[in-house]
Amino acid sequence: QVDLRVEGEDTLIDKGILEKLFDPMTHLINNAVYHGIEPAEVRQQLGKPDKGLIRVRAFYQGSQAIIAVSDDGGGIDPDRVKQKAIEKGLLNPADAPNLSRQEVYAFLFQSGFSTKDQADALAGRGVGMDVVRKNLEDIRGTINIDSTVGKGTTFTIRLPLTLSIT
């Protein structure tokens, strides 16, 4: 069970840009549901409400339009990401302790990368985050991740304002 809150509906985004954001936004919200939000019984044990919360916020900041997708789920475990990167041969075990958080999160954008052990129709196929980044780069956008284990994750999309407003 998840509540979805949308804020900043009055933020203007060019229709062409909005169309290119459809797939990345869909993927980010799906990821929040399937990777981020814990089952109700786990949330209860952690003292969280039964329902997870996903927020989509759009606003302007300086010369950029910002879209933030955040959840109050389990967050991204950097150690799990490192372990999966080592298993896939993307990371030398000796280098793992020296990586910054952002360097660890960068593995999430690698084609074929997933932190799930078993793939299903909704998660674990390693398809998606690489496409999200590619689609955003096509419109000169960027994406950053901020996450705290046990508290949640925020994906922040930044778009040049000159592209985002008609």
N, C-alpha and C positions, 0 to 999 in steps of 0.2 A: 504494500500500500504506500502510495506516494502522493503528496500534494505538490502541484506545480504552480509556482507563482511567477508571473511575468510583470516586470517593472520597466517603465520607460517606453510605453507604447507610443508616446508622442515623439520619439526620436526618429528623425527622417533618415531613411536609407534608400538609395537609388534602387529602382525595380530590378535593373540588371544585376546589381551587386546582391540584392536580396535573393534572387534566383540562384546565384552561385553559393549563397550561404545555406541553402536548404539542406543539402546533403551533410555538410559539416555539422550544422546545428542538430539535425536528426541523430547523427552518430553520437554527438556529445551527450545528448539527453538519454539516448539508449544506454550509453556507457554508465551514466550516473545511476540509472535504474539497475542495470545488471551487474555492474562491477562495484558501484559505490554504496548503495543503500543496503543495509543489512536486513535479514529477515526480522519480522516483528519480535520474535522471542529473544533474539540476540540484542535487539535494540532495548527491550525491557530490562535485560540483565545489565546493560550499560547505563541505565537510567535515562534513556532517550524516549521520546514519544514513539508509540507503535508505528505511526506513519512517518516515512522519510519526507524530507523537504528538498525540492529542487527549485532553485531560483534562476531565472533568466533575467538579467538586467541589461538595458541598453542606455547609454548616455554619451555625452561628448566630454572629452578631456583634451584641452589644448587644441591641437590640429588633428585630432583623431576621434573617430567614433569607436566606442568600446562596447563590446558585448561580453558579458561575464556569465558563465554557466557554472553554478555551484551546487553542491549537495552537502548534506549533513551526515554523510555515511562514514564508512570505515577509513577513508583516506587511502593514499597509495603508500604501501610499505616499501621503502627504498631497498631494504635487504632482500625482499622477494624479487624486486625488479633486477637487482644485481645478480641474484642466483639464476634467474631465467636467462639473463644476458650471458652468463658464464656457460650455462647448459647449451645455448645456441651458438657458442663460439664467437660471440660479439665482444666479449670482455675477458681479459686475462685476469685470473683470480688475484694475482699479485697487485694489479692496479685498482681493484675494487675498493679498498679502504680509502684511497686518495681522491675519489670522485666527489665533486660537489653534488648537491641535490639536483640542480638543473641538468648536470651531465647525466645523472641517473635517469631523470625523467625523459631525456632525449631518446633513450632506448624505446620508449613507448611509441615513438613515431617511426620506428624501423618497420619495413614491410615484413609481414609474417610474425611479428612479435606479439605475444599475449602472456599475461600472467596466469591465465587459467590453465589448469592441468588437462581438463577435458573440454573439447569443443562441442558446442551444440548449435542450434539454429540462431541463437541470439548473441553468443559470446564465445571467445576462445579461438576464433579462426585466424586471428592475426591480420584481419582485413579491416581497415577503417582509419586508424589514427594517421597512418602514412598518407591516406587519401585526403583526410581532413587538412593536414599541413599542405599538401600539394594544391588543393583547391584554394586555400587561403593565399598561398604564394602567387597563384595565378591572378589574383586581384590585389596584389601587393600588400596583403595582410600578414599578420604574424599571430602566433598563439603561444601563450606561456601557461605553465602549470604551477599552482601553489597548493600544497597538500599537507595536512597534519594527520598522522595516524590516529584513528579514533574520533576525529573531529570532522573530517570531510575534505573535499577537493574543489578547487576553483580553476576553471579553464578560462583564460582571458584572451579574447580576440581583439586585435587592434587593427583598425582600417584607416588609411589616410582619409581625412575629411573631404579633400577635393574629389575623391572617388565616391564617397558615400552619400553625398547630398546632391539632389538635382537642382 
